[in-house]
Amino acid sequence: MTPKVPSSLIYTDDYIEKILRGTRTIAIIGASANWVRPSSFVMKYLQGKGYQVLPVNPARAGEEILGSKCYANIAEIPDQIDMVDIFRSSESVGPVIDEILPIVVEKNIRVIWMQLGVRNDSAAMRAEAVGLQVVMDRCPKIEYGRLFGELSWSGVNSGVISSKRRRIG
């Protein structure tokens, strides 16, 4: 028997937009207190968009990252969690999913999001098998900006900024 193929890496805009609109609380696994790390500026951006973002990093547990208490693991978070955003290597995703699966109902987790460059098909299949939505190799900050029109503010893909020389006359 051929195993079920996990989520494609091609997601419709509607799929991503529904996730982002339906999410209020995000746990970021691999959150960093170092402001130059991608997890830090993604966290800050999402906070600025009104999401409650809960950092998860065992090395920083009990401290604050960008004003939010940091937890050692998902199970320690007292709040409900809509989405888990994973800033870890692809190989680390399997154990993260193993930690999450027993508490999906208790924490009301609905979405597993793997950051850019992070893909683990077998972990995605296990998450999807219990009804979780899965996004791999994407960034919620980038997707939010793309889907809600913010990239055009910078001239990205808007036709305003171009590397081509304008013809005069």
LOLUM-622812 format. One record per residue: z, x, y of N, C-alpha, C, O in turn; residue in three letters. Coordinates in Angstrom, 2 decimals. Each point is the difference from the previous one (the first is absolute). Layout:
((Z; X; Y); (Z; X; Y); (Z; X; Y); (Z; X; Y); ala)
...
END
This chain:
((0.00; 0.84; -1.18); (0.00; -0.84; 1.18); (0.00; 0.88; 1.24); (0.78; 0.95; 0.10); met)
((-1.65; -1.26; 0.83); (-0.11; 0.76; 1.24); (1.11; -0.44; 0.96); (0.18; -1.19; 0.22); thr)
((0.56; 2.14; 0.36); (1.06; -0.38; 0.95); (-0.59; -0.64; 1.25); (-1.13; 0.30; 0.39); pro)
((1.90; -1.17; 0.23); (-0.40; -0.64; 1.25); (-0.20; 1.07; 1.07); (0.79; 0.94; 0.10); lys)
((-1.82; -1.08; 0.66); (-0.28; 0.94; 1.09); (0.91; -0.36; 1.17); (0.07; -1.17; 0.38); val)
((0.62; 2.15; 0.21); (0.89; -0.29; 1.13); (-0.78; -0.36; 1.25); (-1.23; 0.02; 0.01); pro)
((1.96; -0.34; 1.01); (-0.61; -0.31; 1.29); (-1.07; 1.01; 0.33); (0.18; 1.21; -0.18); ser)
((-1.28; -1.70; 0.67); (-1.03; 0.87; 0.51); (0.54; 0.65; 1.27); (0.96; -0.48; 0.59); ser)
((-1.57; 1.54; -0.18); (0.39; 0.59; 1.27); (-0.75; -0.66; 1.15); (0.14; 0.40; 1.16); leu)
((-0.93; -1.41; -1.49); (-0.71; -0.75; 1.03); (0.76; -1.31; 0.18); (0.07; -0.83; -0.90); ile)
((0.50; 0.66; 2.10); (0.79; -1.18; 0.30); (-0.69; -0.77; 1.12); (-0.50; 0.59; 0.95); tyr)
((0.49; -1.90; -1.07); (-0.60; -0.79; 1.07); (0.92; 0.03; 1.21); (1.21; 0.18; -0.11); thr)
((-1.82; -0.36; 1.26); (0.79; -0.06; 1.23); (1.00; -1.14; -0.08); (1.13; 0.12; 0.48); asp)
((-1.54; -1.23; -1.08); (0.88; -1.16; -0.12); (1.24; 0.33; -0.84); (1.11; -0.40; 0.34); asp)
((-1.30; 1.14; -1.43); (1.10; 0.40; -0.88); (1.03; 0.84; 0.77); (1.20; -0.28; -0.05); tyr)
((-1.69; 1.30; 0.74); (0.87; 0.89; 0.77); (0.67; -0.76; 1.15); (1.20; 0.16; 0.24); ile)
((-1.98; -0.97; 0.47); (0.56; -0.73; 1.14); (1.09; -0.96; -0.44); (1.03; -0.12; 0.67); glu)
((-1.22; -0.58; -1.78); (1.04; -0.92; -0.49); (1.28; 0.76; -0.36); (1.10; -0.48; 0.25); lys)
((-1.26; 1.65; -0.82); (1.18; 0.82; -0.31); (0.73; 0.37; 1.29); (1.21; -0.17; 0.10); ile)
((-1.94; 0.68; 0.87); (0.62; 0.45; 1.25); (0.61; -1.16; 0.79); (1.06; 0.16; 0.61); leu)
((-1.70; -1.31; -0.61); (0.55; -1.17; 0.70); (1.21; -0.58; -0.72); (0.91; -0.52; 0.64); arg)
((-0.89; 0.61; -1.98); (1.08; -0.58; -0.78); (1.20; 0.91; -0.21); (0.99; -0.40; -0.60); gly)
((-1.09; 1.61; 1.11); (1.05; 1.00; -0.19); (0.87; 0.07; 1.25); (-0.50; 0.03; 1.13); thr)
((1.81; 0.01; -1.35); (0.94; 0.20; 1.11); (0.86; 1.25; -0.23); (0.36; 0.69; 0.95); arg)
((-0.03; -0.41; -2.21); (0.88; 1.12; -0.33); (-0.74; 0.97; -0.92); (-0.55; -0.40; -1.02); thr)
((0.57; 1.67; 1.40); (-0.70; 1.05; -0.75); (0.98; 1.12; -0.31); (0.67; 0.52; 0.89); ile)
((-0.59; -0.15; -2.17); (0.75; 1.19; -0.39); (-1.00; 1.14; -0.14); (-0.99; -0.12; -0.73); ala)
((1.24; 1.23; 1.42); (-0.88; 1.16; -0.10); (0.67; 1.05; -0.87); (1.00; 0.61; 0.39); ile)
((-1.56; -0.41; -1.57); (0.52; 1.01; -0.92); (-0.64; 1.33; 0.36); (-1.23; 0.14; 0.00); ile)
((2.08; 0.84; 0.31); (-0.49; 1.29; 0.44); (0.02; 0.10; 1.52); (-0.69; 0.84; 0.57); gly)
((1.46; -1.70; 0.07); (0.12; 0.04; 1.47); (0.59; 1.35; 0.42); (0.84; 0.57; -0.68); ala)
((-1.31; -0.09; 1.81); (0.45; 1.29; 0.51); (0.60; -0.14; 1.39); (-0.47; -0.80; 0.81); ser)
((1.50; 1.59; -0.55); (0.59; 0.06; 1.33); (-0.78; 0.96; 0.90); (0.24; 0.04; 1.21); ala)
((-1.15; 0.72; -1.78); (-0.81; 0.95; 0.75); (-1.12; -0.75; 0.70); (-0.89; -0.54; -0.67); asn)
((0.90; 0.49; 1.99); (-0.92; -0.82; 0.76); (-1.47; 0.36; -0.19); (-0.87; -0.82; 0.31); trp)
((0.57; 2.01; -0.81); (-1.41; 0.37; -0.20); (-0.54; -0.40; -1.38); (-1.18; 0.20; -0.28); val)
((2.03; -0.74; -0.56); (-0.45; -0.45; -1.32); (-0.67; -1.37; 0.11); (0.46; -0.84; 0.76); arg)
((-1.54; 0.62; -1.50); (-0.67; -1.31; 0.06); (0.92; -1.18; -0.25); (-0.15; -1.05; 0.63); pro)
((1.11; 1.19; -1.55); (0.89; -1.13; -0.28); (0.81; -0.37; 1.24); (0.34; -1.17; 0.19); ser)
((-0.03; 2.15; 0.65); (0.78; -0.26; 1.21); (-0.81; -0.79; 1.01); (0.49; -0.99; 0.56); ser)
((-1.74; 1.41; -0.31); (-0.74; -0.75; 1.01); (-0.50; -1.34; -0.52); (-0.22; -0.92; 0.79); phe)
((0.02; 0.78; -2.10); (-0.31; -1.32; -0.56); (1.20; -0.92; 0.16); (-0.14; -1.16; 0.38); val)
((1.32; 1.68; -0.68); (1.22; -0.80; 0.14); (0.19; -0.46; 1.44); (0.28; -1.17; 0.26); met)
((-0.44; 2.09; 0.67); (0.19; -0.33; 1.42); (-1.03; -1.03; 0.45); (0.34; -0.94; 0.72); lys)
((-1.57; 1.10; -1.13); (-1.05; -0.94; 0.36); (0.32; -1.40; -0.54); (-0.08; -0.98; 0.74); tyr)
((0.45; 0.89; -2.02); (0.29; -1.29; -0.60); (1.22; -0.66; 0.65); (0.02; -1.22; 0.18); leu)
((0.99; 2.01; 0.17); (1.14; -0.54; 0.73); (-0.47; -0.60; 1.33); (0.46; -1.07; 0.41); gln)
((-1.36; 1.75; 0.24); (-0.53; -0.47; 1.28); (-0.79; -1.29; -0.12); (-0.18; -0.71; 0.99); gly)
((-0.30; 0.42; -2.16); (-0.74; -1.24; -0.25); (0.91; -1.13; -0.47); (-0.47; -1.09; -0.32); lys)
((1.77; 1.35; 0.29); (0.96; -1.05; -0.33); (0.47; -0.04; -1.44); (0.78; -0.87; -0.37); gly)
((-1.23; 1.80; -0.45); (0.46; 0.06; -1.38); (1.39; 0.63; -0.07); (0.31; 0.91; 0.77); tyr)
((0.52; -1.40; -1.67); (1.25; 0.69; -0.31); (-0.38; 1.05; -1.03); (-0.48; -0.33; -1.09); gln)
((0.70; 1.60; 1.41); (-0.39; 1.08; -0.89); (1.26; 0.72; -0.48); (0.80; 0.47; 0.81); val)
((-0.65; -0.38; -2.12); (1.18; 0.61; -0.62); (-0.41; 1.30; -0.68); (-0.74; -0.03; -0.98); leu)
((1.22; 1.16; 1.47); (-0.37; 1.28; -0.61); (0.75; 0.25; -1.31); (1.18; -0.33; -0.13); pro)
((-1.89; 0.91; -0.83); (0.59; 0.37; -1.29); (-0.29; 1.48; -0.22); (-1.16; 0.41; -0.11); val)
((2.26; 0.39; 0.06); (-0.13; 1.43; -0.22); (1.37; 0.50; -0.47); (0.94; 0.04; 0.80); asn)
((-0.81; 0.33; -2.07); (1.31; 0.41; -0.51); (0.64; 1.16; 0.78); (1.23; 0.07; 0.10); pro)
((-2.04; 0.82; 0.44); (0.54; 1.14; 0.75); (0.59; -0.42; 1.34); (0.79; 0.75; 0.58); ala)
((-1.15; -1.91; -0.08); (0.46; -0.48; 1.31); (0.85; -1.27; -0.10); (0.32; -0.62; 1.02); arg)
((0.06; 0.23; -2.25); (0.76; -1.24; -0.20); (1.24; -0.03; 0.87); (0.74; 0.98; 0.10); ala)
((-0.51; -2.13; 0.54); (1.16; -0.16; 0.87); (-0.26; 0.38; 1.44); (0.73; -0.43; 0.90); gly)
((-1.75; 1.22; -0.65); (-0.37; 0.39; 1.37); (-0.90; -1.08; 0.59); (-0.35; -0.97; -0.67); glu)
((-0.01; 1.15; 1.91); (-0.95; -0.90; 0.63); (-1.32; 0.72; 0.21); (-0.03; 1.17; 0.38); glu)
((-1.05; -1.89; -0.62); (-1.34; 0.48; 0.32); (-0.60; -1.05; 0.93); (-0.13; -1.16; -0.38); ile)
((-0.23; 1.58; 1.57); (-0.56; -0.88; 1.02); (0.84; -1.27; 0.18); (-0.52; -1.10; 0.15); leu)
((1.83; 1.29; -0.16); (0.92; -1.09; 0.27); (0.32; -0.90; -1.17); (0.75; -0.97; 0.15); gly)
((-1.29; 1.27; -1.32); (0.26; -0.81; -1.20); (0.75; 0.81; -1.03); (-0.30; 1.18; -0.22); ser)
((1.28; -1.81; -0.42); (0.76; 0.69; -1.04); (-0.92; 0.36; -1.16); (-0.81; -0.81; -0.45); lys)
((0.95; 2.05; -0.02); (-0.80; 0.49; -1.11); (0.75; -0.21; -1.31); (1.21; 0.21; -0.08); cys)
((-1.93; -0.61; -0.94); (0.56; -0.27; -1.32); (-0.52; 1.02; -1.01); (-1.08; 0.56; 0.16); tyr)
((1.88; -0.34; -1.20); (-0.37; 0.94; -1.06); (-1.07; -0.59; -0.91); (-0.83; 0.74; -0.54); ala)
((0.85; -2.06; 0.36); (-0.98; -0.65; -0.87); (-0.12; -1.47; 0.40); (0.78; -0.50; 0.81); asn)
((-1.75; -0.16; -1.37); (-0.28; -1.41; 0.32); (1.18; -0.89; -0.36); (0.33; -0.92; 0.75); ile)
((0.30; 1.17; -1.88); (1.09; -0.86; -0.48); (1.16; -0.05; 0.99); (0.72; -1.00; 0.04); ala)
((-0.50; 2.06; 0.75); (1.10; 0.04; 0.96); (-0.24; -0.86; 1.24); (0.95; -0.31; 0.73); glu)
((-2.18; -0.06; -0.48); (-0.31; -0.77; 1.21); (0.56; -1.41; -0.17); (-0.34; -0.69; -0.96); ile)
((1.19; 0.25; 1.89); (0.61; -1.32; -0.14); (-0.95; -1.15; 0.37); (0.23; -1.15; -0.38); pro)
((-1.28; 1.46; 1.12); (-0.91; -1.03; 0.49); (-1.11; -0.33; -1.00); (-0.24; 0.74; -0.96); asp)
((-0.42; -1.86; 1.20); (-1.22; -0.34; -0.72); (-1.09; 0.95; 0.50); (0.04; 0.46; 1.14); gln)
((-1.00; -0.17; -1.99); (-1.07; 0.93; 0.34); (-1.33; -0.67; -0.35); (-0.22; -0.36; -1.16); ile)
((-0.64; 0.20; 2.14); (-1.31; -0.59; -0.28); (-0.97; 1.02; -0.61); (-0.74; -0.30; -0.93); asp)
((0.77; 1.52; 1.49); (-0.96; 1.02; -0.42); (0.69; 1.35; -0.17); (0.89; 0.36; 0.76); met)
((-1.32; 0.36; -1.78); (0.44; 1.38; -0.22); (-1.20; 0.89; 0.27); (-1.02; -0.08; -0.68); val)
((1.15; 0.95; 1.68); (-1.06; 0.93; 0.40); (0.38; 1.37; -0.56); (1.04; 0.55; 0.35); asp)
((-1.89; 0.00; -1.22); (0.33; 1.22; -0.72); (-0.69; 1.21; 0.63); (-1.23; 0.12; -0.03); ile)
((2.03; 0.78; 0.60); (-0.44; 1.28; 0.56); (0.43; 1.10; -0.97); (0.77; 0.89; 0.37); phe)
((-1.26; -0.94; -1.57); (0.32; 1.01; -1.02); (-1.30; 0.37; -0.69); (-1.03; -0.62; 0.25); arg)
((1.07; 1.63; -1.11); (-1.20; 0.40; -0.72); (-0.40; -1.08; -1.00); (0.82; -0.82; -0.40); ser)
((-2.06; 0.84; 0.01); (-0.50; -0.96; -0.99); (0.81; 0.05; -1.29); (0.25; -1.03; -0.62); ser)
((0.16; 2.24; 0.21); (0.78; 0.17; -1.23); (1.39; -0.61; 0.13); (0.59; -0.40; -1.01); glu)
((-0.06; 0.32; 2.22); (1.34; -0.54; 0.22); (0.04; -1.53; 0.02); (1.07; -0.59; -0.07); ser)
((-2.23; -0.04; 0.16); (-0.05; -1.45; 0.13); (0.52; -0.70; -1.25); (0.68; -1.02; 0.10); val)
((-0.98; 1.54; -1.29); (0.46; -0.62; -1.24); (1.51; -0.20; -0.04); (0.46; -1.12; -0.23); gly)
((0.33; 2.17; 0.45); (1.45; -0.17; 0.04); (0.48; -0.93; 1.12); (0.99; -0.70; -0.17); pro)
((-1.68; 0.69; 1.29); (0.36; -0.91; 1.09); (-0.19; -1.44; -0.46); (0.86; -0.85; 0.23); val)
((-1.98; 0.57; -0.87); (-0.26; -1.35; -0.52); (1.03; -0.36; -1.06); (0.47; -1.14; -0.04); ile)
((-0.11; 2.09; -0.82); (1.03; -0.26; -1.02); (1.33; -0.39; 0.65); (0.72; -0.83; -0.54); asp)
((-0.41; 1.42; 1.68); (1.23; -0.32; 0.73); (-0.08; -1.39; 0.64); (0.99; -0.73; 0.06); glu)
((-2.18; 0.38; 0.40); (-0.19; -1.26; 0.72); (-0.08; -1.22; -0.92); (0.57; -1.04; 0.32); ile)
((-1.26; 1.15; -1.43); (-0.26; -1.17; -0.85); (1.24; -0.81; -0.36); (-0.07; -1.23; 0.04); leu)
((1.21; 1.84; -0.40); (1.16; -0.82; -0.35); (0.62; -0.77; 1.18); (0.78; -0.93; -0.22); pro)
((-1.12; 1.29; 1.44); (0.62; -0.67; 1.16); (-1.01; -0.79; 0.85); (0.32; -0.40; 1.12); ile)
((-1.52; 0.19; -1.64); (-1.04; -0.71; 0.76); (0.49; -1.37; 0.45); (-0.14; -0.35; 1.17); val)
((0.70; -0.43; -2.08); (0.44; -1.35; 0.34); (1.21; 0.04; 0.93); (0.03; -0.72; 1.00); val)
((0.94; 1.55; -1.31); (1.21; 0.12; 0.82); (-0.31; 0.37; 1.44); (0.60; -0.55; 0.93); glu)
((-1.53; 1.46; -0.73); (-0.35; 0.48; 1.35); (-1.17; -0.76; 0.62); (-0.35; 0.23; 1.16); lys)
((-0.27; -1.12; -1.93); (-1.14; -0.79; 0.45); (-1.20; 0.89; 0.36); (-0.76; -0.33; 0.92); asn)
((0.59; 1.42; -1.62); (-1.11; 0.92; 0.25); (-1.31; -0.68; -0.41); (-0.10; -0.55; -1.10); ile)
((-0.89; 0.60; 1.98); (-1.29; -0.63; -0.28); (-1.17; 0.98; 0.00); (-1.04; -0.26; -0.61); arg)
((1.21; 1.41; 1.29); (-1.12; 0.92; 0.18); (0.44; 1.44; -0.26); (1.06; 0.44; 0.44); val)
((-1.90; 0.28; -1.18); (0.13; 1.45; -0.16); (-1.18; 0.61; 0.74); (-1.16; -0.32; -0.29); ile)
((1.46; 1.19; 1.24); (-1.05; 0.62; 0.81); (0.10; 1.51; -0.21); (1.07; 0.58; 0.20); trp)
((-2.16; 0.04; -0.61); (-0.04; 1.45; -0.18); (-0.82; 0.60; 1.14); (-1.12; -0.44; 0.28); met)
((1.68; 1.44; 0.37); (-0.59; 0.60; 1.19); (-1.32; 0.71; -0.30); (-0.40; 0.14; -1.15); gln)
((-0.25; 0.31; 2.21); (-1.26; 0.73; -0.12); (0.14; 1.16; -0.99); (0.95; 0.77; 0.08); leu)
((-1.89; -0.66; -0.99); (0.02; 1.07; -0.99); (0.89; -0.28; -1.19); (0.07; 0.83; -0.91); gly)
((0.60; -1.97; 0.89); (0.92; -0.32; -1.09); (-0.62; -1.11; -0.85); (-0.28; -1.10; 0.48); val)
((0.07; 1.42; -1.76); (-0.58; -0.95; -0.94); (0.59; 0.24; -1.38); (0.02; 1.13; -0.48); arg)
((0.44; -2.20; -0.13); (0.52; 0.08; -1.36); (-0.36; -1.31; -0.69); (0.69; -1.00; 0.15); asn)
((-1.79; 1.03; -0.91); (-0.54; -1.20; -0.63); (0.96; -0.64; -0.99); (0.14; -1.23; -0.03); asp)
((0.53; 2.04; -0.79); (0.90; -0.59; -1.00); (1.21; -0.66; 0.67); (0.45; -1.06; -0.44); ser)
((0.07; 1.67; 1.49); (1.12; -0.60; 0.74); (-0.47; -1.28; 0.69); (0.74; -0.99; 0.04); ala)
((-1.95; 1.00; 0.51); (-0.55; -1.20; 0.64); (-0.13; -1.13; -1.00); (0.32; -1.15; 0.31); ala)
((-0.79; 1.46; -1.51); (-0.14; -1.04; -1.03); (1.36; -0.59; -0.37); (0.11; -1.21; -0.20); met)
((0.91; 2.05; 0.09); (1.35; -0.50; -0.33); (0.53; -0.90; 1.12); (0.63; -1.03; -0.27); arg)
((-0.89; 1.41; 1.50); (0.44; -0.82; 1.13); (-0.76; -1.32; 0.05); (0.59; -1.06; 0.21); ala)
((-1.89; 1.12; -0.40); (-0.80; -1.22; 0.02); (0.37; -0.93; -1.16); (-0.09; -1.22; 0.13); glu)
((0.49; 1.78; -1.25); (0.37; -0.80; -1.18); (1.19; -0.91; 0.27); (0.16; -1.02; -0.67); ala)
((0.69; 1.39; 1.64); (1.15; -0.86; 0.33); (-0.27; -0.80; 1.28); (0.91; -0.59; 0.58); val)
((-2.17; 0.58; -0.13); (-0.39; -0.83; 1.13); (0.04; 0.64; 1.36); (-0.17; -0.69; 1.01); gly)
((0.39; 2.00; -0.94); (0.03; 0.67; 1.29); (-1.43; 0.26; 0.49); (-0.90; 0.26; -0.79); leu)
((0.72; -0.33; 2.10); (-1.26; 0.41; 0.59); (0.06; 1.51; 0.15); (1.06; 0.56; 0.30); gln)
((-2.18; 0.11; -0.50); (-0.02; 1.46; 0.06); (-1.13; 0.45; 0.92); (-1.12; -0.51; -0.05); val)
((1.43; 1.49; 0.88); (-0.99; 0.67; 0.84); (0.20; 1.49; -0.24); (1.11; 0.51; 0.09); val)
((-2.21; 0.18; -0.40); (0.06; 1.44; -0.22); (-0.91; 0.72; 0.99); (-1.02; -0.54; 0.44); met)
((1.42; 1.77; -0.09); (-0.81; 0.89; 0.82); (-0.36; -0.61; 1.36); (-1.12; 0.15; 0.48); asp)
((2.08; -0.83; 0.12); (-0.18; -0.58; 1.33); (1.27; 0.20; 0.82); (1.06; 0.26; -0.57); arg)
((-1.17; -0.36; 1.87); (1.14; 0.12; 0.90); (0.18; -1.31; 0.76); (-0.95; -0.47; 0.64); cys)
((2.14; -0.13; -0.69); (0.18; -1.26; 0.72); (-0.16; 0.15; 1.52); (-0.42; -0.95; 0.66); pro)
((0.73; 2.11; -0.12); (-0.18; 0.25; 1.43); (-1.48; -0.05; 0.36); (-0.39; -0.65; 0.97); lys)
((-0.42; 1.32; -1.75); (-1.45; 0.02; 0.25); (-0.58; -1.39; -0.20); (-0.80; -0.47; 0.81); ile)
((1.20; -0.20; -1.89); (-0.53; -1.33; -0.29); (0.41; -1.00; 1.07); (-0.80; -0.84; 0.40); glu)
((2.03; 0.93; 0.07); (0.46; -0.90; 1.07); (-0.86; 0.20; 1.24); (-0.52; -0.97; 0.57); tyr)
((0.36; 2.21; -0.15); (-0.81; 0.28; 1.17); (-1.44; -0.45; -0.15); (-0.60; -0.51; 0.94); gly)
((0.05; 0.71; -2.13); (-1.39; -0.40; -0.26); (-0.16; -1.51; 0.02); (-0.92; -0.53; 0.62); arg)
((1.81; -0.17; -1.31); (-0.15; -1.45; -0.16); (0.44; -0.81; 1.20); (-0.47; -1.13; 0.20); leu)
((1.36; 1.68; 0.61); (0.50; -0.76; 1.14); (-0.53; 0.54; 1.32); (0.58; -0.26; 1.06); phe)
((-1.68; 1.02; -1.12); (-0.75; 0.37; 1.19); (0.48; 1.17; 0.80); (-0.56; 0.29; 1.05); gly)
((1.59; 0.40; -1.50); (0.53; 1.10; 0.82); (-0.88; 1.23; 0.03); (0.04; 0.75; 0.97); glu)
((-0.82; -0.51; -2.00); (-0.84; 1.20; 0.01); (-1.04; -0.06; 1.12); (-0.40; 1.03; 0.53); leu)
((-0.02; -2.23; -0.19); (-1.00; -0.11; 1.07); (0.59; 0.40; 1.35); (-0.74; 0.37; 0.91); ser)
((2.09; -0.44; -0.76); (0.63; 0.45; 1.24); (-0.30; 1.47; 0.26); (-0.04; 0.44; 1.15); trp)
((-0.16; 0.32; -2.22); (-0.25; 1.43; 0.13); (-1.48; 0.32; -0.01); (-0.39; 1.16; 0.10); ser)
((-0.43; -2.18; -0.21); (-1.44; 0.22; -0.05); (-0.50; 0.25; -1.40); (-1.19; 0.28; -0.18); gly)
((2.06; -0.36; -0.83); (-0.41; 0.25; -1.37); (-0.87; -1.15; -0.49); (0.41; -1.16; 0.06); val)
((-1.60; 1.46; -0.53); (-0.92; -0.96; -0.57); (-0.30; -1.15; 0.97); (-0.31; -1.11; -0.43); asn)
((0.40; 1.36; 1.71); (-0.25; -1.05; 0.97); (-1.30; 0.21; 0.76); (-0.44; -0.86; 0.76); ser)
((-0.17; 2.02; -0.95); (-1.22; 0.30; 0.73); (0.26; 0.55; 1.39); (-0.94; 0.35; 0.71); gly)
((2.19; -0.26; -0.31); (0.35; 0.49; 1.33); (-0.05; 1.52; 0.03); (-0.49; 0.59; 0.96); val)
((1.01; 0.03; -2.01); (0.01; 1.46; -0.08); (-1.07; 0.42; -1.00); (-0.06; -0.53; -1.11); ile)
((-0.75; 1.46; 1.48); (-1.07; 0.44; -0.88); (-0.20; 1.51; 0.18); (0.21; 0.55; 1.07); ser)
((-0.63; 0.08; -2.15); (-0.31; 1.42; 0.07); (-1.45; 0.22; 0.44); (-0.42; 1.13; 0.23); ser)
((-0.33; -2.23; -0.12); (-1.39; 0.11; 0.40); (-0.12; 0.04; 1.52); (0.69; -0.73; 0.72); lys)
((-1.57; 1.57; -0.25); (-0.23; 0.14; 1.44); (-0.74; -1.23; 0.51); (-1.00; -0.43; -0.58); arg)
((1.51; -0.12; 1.68); (-0.63; -1.16; 0.60); (-1.28; 0.39; 0.71); (-0.06; 1.04; 0.66); arg)
((-0.94; -1.86; -0.81); (-1.25; 0.24; 0.71); (0.10; -0.63; 1.38); (0.39; -1.16; 0.14); arg)
((-0.75; 1.91; 0.83); (0.03; -0.50; 1.37); (-1.42; -0.16; 0.48); (-0.81; 0.92; -0.09); ile)
((0.50; -2.11; 0.59); (-1.32; -0.23; 0.58); (-1.01; -0.51; -0.90); (-1.14; -0.22; 0.41); gly)
END
